[in-house]
Amino acid sequence: MKILVIEDEKALSDSICTYLKGHRYVCEVAADFDTAIKKTEIHDYDCILL
């Protein structure tokens, strides 16, 4: 499952992705709305966490 995490606080997004990767999820991070939109135009995500 591919998950996009939208979070501007780096420590929190790193923690979330570390946890998800530990459970064999593919995790990408966007620090802001514009980056998130660009990523969703390029990739298909199964889940987006705000």
N, CA, C and O atoms as CSV, one atom per row, in Angstrom:
chain,resi,resn,atom,element,x,y,z
A,1,MET,N,N,0.844,-1.164,0.000
A,1,MET,CA,C,0.000,0.000,0.000
A,1,MET,C,C,0.897,1.237,0.000
A,1,MET,O,O,1.852,1.313,0.773
A,2,LYS,N,N,0.597,2.187,-0.849
A,2,LYS,CA,C,1.375,3.418,-0.965
A,2,LYS,C,C,0.620,4.554,-0.279
A,2,LYS,O,O,-0.537,4.830,-0.596
A,3,ILE,N,N,1.302,5.211,0.672
A,3,ILE,CA,C,0.673,6.240,1.494
A,3,ILE,C,C,1.419,7.560,1.341
A,3,ILE,O,O,2.649,7.601,1.368
A,4,LEU,N,N,0.657,8.633,1.182
A,4,LEU,CA,C,1.222,9.981,1.166
A,4,LEU,C,C,0.890,10.647,2.498
A,4,LEU,O,O,-0.275,10.741,2.884
A,5,VAL,N,N,1.921,11.104,3.187
A,5,VAL,CA,C,1.753,11.808,4.455
A,5,VAL,C,C,1.976,13.295,4.193
A,5,VAL,O,O,3.046,13.696,3.735
A,6,ILE,N,N,0.967,14.105,4.484
A,6,ILE,CA,C,1.092,15.552,4.320
A,6,ILE,C,C,1.239,16.147,5.712
A,6,ILE,O,O,0.285,16.199,6.488
A,7,GLU,N,N,2.449,16.594,6.009
A,7,GLU,CA,C,2.758,17.095,7.352
A,7,GLU,C,C,3.937,18.058,7.245
A,7,GLU,O,O,4.962,17.724,6.651
A,8,ASP,N,N,3.795,19.244,7.815
A,8,ASP,CA,C,4.868,20.233,7.719
A,8,ASP,C,C,5.914,20.102,8.823
A,8,ASP,O,O,6.999,20.673,8.713
A,9,GLU,N,N,5.607,19.372,9.865
A,9,GLU,CA,C,6.576,19.165,10.938
A,9,GLU,C,C,7.410,17.924,10.621
A,9,GLU,O,O,6.916,16.798,10.673
A,10,LYS,N,N,8.679,18.151,10.294
A,10,LYS,CA,C,9.537,17.068,9.815
A,10,LYS,C,C,9.670,15.920,10.817
A,10,LYS,O,O,9.622,14.753,10.426
A,11,ALA,N,N,9.833,16.231,12.076
A,11,ALA,CA,C,9.994,15.172,13.083
A,11,ALA,C,C,8.767,14.269,13.126
A,11,ALA,O,O,8.896,13.051,13.250
A,12,LEU,N,N,7.591,14.851,13.025
A,12,LEU,CA,C,6.356,14.069,13.053
A,12,LEU,C,C,6.206,13.236,11.786
A,12,LEU,O,O,5.855,12.058,11.861
A,13,SER,N,N,6.465,13.829,10.624
A,13,SER,CA,C,6.342,13.067,9.373
A,13,SER,C,C,7.367,11.936,9.321
A,13,SER,O,O,7.066,10.847,8.832
A,14,ASP,N,N,8.577,12.188,9.824
A,14,ASP,CA,C,9.591,11.128,9.876
A,14,ASP,C,C,9.137,9.986,10.777
A,14,ASP,O,O,9.308,8.815,10.436
A,15,SER,N,N,8.565,10.324,11.914
A,15,SER,CA,C,8.086,9.312,12.853
A,15,SER,C,C,6.961,8.475,12.245
A,15,SER,O,O,6.951,7.251,12.373
A,16,ILE,N,N,6.022,9.140,11.588
A,16,ILE,CA,C,4.905,8.435,10.948
A,16,ILE,C,C,5.424,7.493,9.871
A,16,ILE,O,O,5.012,6.334,9.808
A,17,CYS,N,N,6.322,7.981,9.027
A,17,CYS,CA,C,6.838,7.141,7.939
A,17,CYS,C,C,7.683,5.985,8.463
A,17,CYS,O,O,7.625,4.881,7.920
A,18,THR,N,N,8.449,6.221,9.487
A,18,THR,CA,C,9.235,5.137,10.081
A,18,THR,C,C,8.311,4.033,10.582
A,18,THR,O,O,8.570,2.849,10.364
A,19,TYR,N,N,7.243,4.425,11.247
A,19,TYR,CA,C,6.269,3.450,11.739
A,19,TYR,C,C,5.637,2.685,10.580
A,19,TYR,O,O,5.569,1.456,10.607
A,20,LEU,N,N,5.179,3.408,9.568
A,20,LEU,CA,C,4.506,2.765,8.432
A,20,LEU,C,C,5.452,1.841,7.669
A,20,LEU,O,O,5.064,0.742,7.273
A,21,LYS,N,N,6.683,2.281,7.463
A,21,LYS,CA,C,7.656,1.447,6.755
A,21,LYS,C,C,7.961,0.178,7.549
A,21,LYS,O,O,8.242,-0.871,6.968
A,22,GLY,N,N,7.904,0.275,8.872
A,22,GLY,CA,C,8.097,-0.892,9.720
A,22,GLY,C,C,7.001,-1.927,9.550
A,22,GLY,O,O,7.183,-3.097,9.886
A,23,HIS,N,N,5.868,-1.494,9.030
A,23,HIS,CA,C,4.745,-2.392,8.758
A,23,HIS,C,C,4.587,-2.646,7.264
A,23,HIS,O,O,3.520,-3.033,6.789
A,24,ARG,N,N,5.679,-2.417,6.538
A,24,ARG,CA,C,5.800,-2.726,5.102
A,24,ARG,C,C,4.921,-1.884,4.185
A,24,ARG,O,O,4.521,-2.343,3.115
A,25,TYR,N,N,4.621,-0.662,4.595
A,25,TYR,CA,C,3.929,0.274,3.716
A,25,TYR,C,C,4.971,1.120,2.995
A,25,TYR,O,O,6.067,1.342,3.509
A,26,VAL,N,N,4.625,1.585,1.816
A,26,VAL,CA,C,5.468,2.539,1.100
A,26,VAL,C,C,4.971,3.920,1.496
A,26,VAL,O,O,3.782,4.219,1.376
A,27,CYS,N,N,5.877,4.755,1.965
A,27,CYS,CA,C,5.481,6.053,2.507
A,27,CYS,C,C,6.249,7.177,1.816
A,27,CYS,O,O,7.466,7.106,1.649
A,28,GLU,N,N,5.517,8.213,1.419
A,28,GLU,CA,C,6.123,9.430,0.887
A,28,GLU,C,C,5.586,10.606,1.685
A,28,GLU,O,O,4.489,10.546,2.241
A,29,VAL,N,N,6.372,11.679,1.737
A,29,VAL,CA,C,6.000,12.851,2.525
A,29,VAL,C,C,5.909,14.080,1.635
A,29,VAL,O,O,6.724,14.277,0.733
A,30,ALA,N,N,4.911,14.894,1.904
A,30,ALA,CA,C,4.796,16.225,1.316
A,30,ALA,C,C,4.678,17.205,2.480
A,30,ALA,O,O,3.834,17.036,3.360
A,31,ALA,N,N,5.525,18.222,2.478
A,31,ALA,CA,C,5.542,19.167,3.592
A,31,ALA,C,C,4.517,20.284,3.448
A,31,ALA,O,O,4.260,21.024,4.398
A,32,ASP,N,N,3.930,20.406,2.250
A,32,ASP,CA,C,2.935,21.462,2.050
A,32,ASP,C,C,1.934,21.038,0.974
A,32,ASP,O,O,2.115,20.030,0.292
A,33,PHE,N,N,0.881,21.832,0.844
A,33,PHE,CA,C,-0.210,21.510,-0.076
A,33,PHE,C,C,0.260,21.456,-1.529
A,33,PHE,O,O,-0.115,20.543,-2.265
A,34,ASP,N,N,1.071,22.417,-1.944
A,34,ASP,CA,C,1.534,22.454,-3.335
A,34,ASP,C,C,2.337,21.206,-3.695
A,34,ASP,O,O,2.158,20.635,-4.771
A,35,THR,N,N,3.208,20.793,-2.806
A,35,THR,CA,C,3.991,19.576,-3.037
A,35,THR,C,C,3.081,18.359,-3.089
A,35,THR,O,O,3.278,17.469,-3.917
A,36,ALA,N,N,2.096,18.315,-2.218
A,36,ALA,CA,C,1.154,17.193,-2.192
A,36,ALA,C,C,0.391,17.094,-3.513
A,36,ALA,O,O,0.228,16.001,-4.054
A,37,ILE,N,N,-0.074,18.224,-4.029
A,37,ILE,CA,C,-0.801,18.221,-5.301
A,37,ILE,C,C,0.093,17.707,-6.422
A,37,ILE,O,O,-0.341,16.895,-7.239
A,38,LYS,N,N,1.331,18.170,-6.465
A,38,LYS,CA,C,2.267,17.714,-7.508
A,38,LYS,C,C,2.495,16.208,-7.411
A,38,LYS,O,O,2.522,15.516,-8.428
A,39,LYS,N,N,2.657,15.703,-6.192
A,39,LYS,CA,C,2.879,14.261,-6.014
A,39,LYS,C,C,1.657,13.451,-6.439
A,39,LYS,O,O,1.802,12.379,-7.026
A,40,THR,N,N,0.456,13.950,-6.150
A,40,THR,CA,C,-0.747,13.201,-6.529
A,40,THR,C,C,-0.984,13.222,-8.033
A,40,THR,O,O,-1.675,12.352,-8.563
A,41,GLU,N,N,-0.420,14.202,-8.720
A,41,GLU,CA,C,-0.524,14.233,-10.182
A,41,GLU,C,C,0.405,13.213,-10.829
A,41,GLU,O,O,0.153,12.757,-11.944
A,42,ILE,N,N,1.472,12.859,-10.133
A,42,ILE,CA,C,2.478,11.933,-10.672
A,42,ILE,C,C,2.218,10.490,-10.240
A,42,ILE,O,O,2.398,9.562,-11.028
A,43,HIS,N,N,1.797,10.302,-8.996
A,43,HIS,CA,C,1.650,8.968,-8.415
A,43,HIS,C,C,0.209,8.706,-7.980
A,43,HIS,O,O,-0.563,9.631,-7.728
A,44,ASP,N,N,-0.124,7.437,-7.901
A,44,ASP,CA,C,-1.403,7.012,-7.334
A,44,ASP,C,C,-1.143,6.531,-5.908
A,44,ASP,O,O,-0.255,5.712,-5.671
A,45,TYR,N,N,-1.917,7.043,-4.972
A,45,TYR,CA,C,-1.777,6.654,-3.571
A,45,TYR,C,C,-3.023,5.908,-3.123
A,45,TYR,O,O,-4.138,6.219,-3.541
A,46,ASP,N,N,-2.812,4.918,-2.266
A,46,ASP,CA,C,-3.933,4.177,-1.694
A,46,ASP,C,C,-4.550,4.936,-0.528
A,46,ASP,O,O,-5.727,4.764,-0.211
A,47,CYS,N,N,-3.736,5.778,0.105
A,47,CYS,CA,C,-4.194,6.515,1.279
A,47,CYS,C,C,-3.410,7.821,1.375
A,47,CYS,O,O,-2.216,7.861,1.080
A,48,ILE,N,N,-4.091,8.885,1.789
A,48,ILE,CA,C,-3.436,10.166,2.039
A,48,ILE,C,C,-3.759,10.569,3.472
A,48,ILE,O,O,-4.925,10.681,3.850
A,49,LEU,N,N,-2.706,10.786,4.269
A,49,LEU,CA,C,-2.867,11.194,5.666
A,49,LEU,C,C,-2.556,12.676,5.789
A,49,LEU,O,O,-1.493,13.141,5.377
A,50,LEU,N,N,-3.497,13.405,6.361
A,50,LEU,CA,C,-3.286,14.843,6.592
A,50,LEU,C,C,-2.961,15.083,8.046
A,50,LEU,O,O,-2.747,16.226,8.450
